[in-house]
Amino acid sequence: MISDLKIFTKLYDLILWIYPMVNKFPKAQRFVLGQRIENSVLELLRLTIKANAAREKKPILNELSVELDQFRILIRLSKDLKFMSIGQYGYAGALINETGKMLGGWIKSVS
């Protein structure tokens, strides 16, 4: 079952954390950068589900890796624009890094 995957659980926790945080962005950015962040994290979850169900996992996992890198940049941009605190950035970064390590292990296991 997909909910048994640790990477799925980490991403789900990230989604639960990111939505209220994005709602605190300045109104003008909530619908630009905030929407982009929300879409990106949902895409991460979608690709995880897709990779889990696929016979040929590696191409989807590589796409997931690229999306994770893009998400990481969006979070960094949010911190640099001061839409999130250093503490929030640290928390998000830790979740993203842990997810990246899990993804790296998954990619190695299918290679």
Phi, psi and omega in degrees: 000143185298325182291349176278344178288127180296323180295323176298315180298318178297315180295321179297316176299321178297319178297314180299329179278322189287323184300309177296327180294317181295328179295346178266358176297156173304145187308318182296328183268343180301327184260002177246278182294319180300315179296321180296319178296314180299315179297320182295315181291327175292324176294323176301315180295317180299315180293327177296315178297317180296316180295321180298325183272344187280149172285314180262093188278327191303314179299322180288321178295323176295320176296320177298320179297317178296316179297322178296320177296319178296318179298318179302319179293319179297320178293318178297318178299318178300319178293315182296329177275002178065032174273348175219154181282168177298321179296317177296318178297319179297318179296311179298317180299320179296317178295318180295316180296319179296319177297318179299320178294318178297318179296317178301318177295322179294318179297316179298323183290336179263356181279000000 
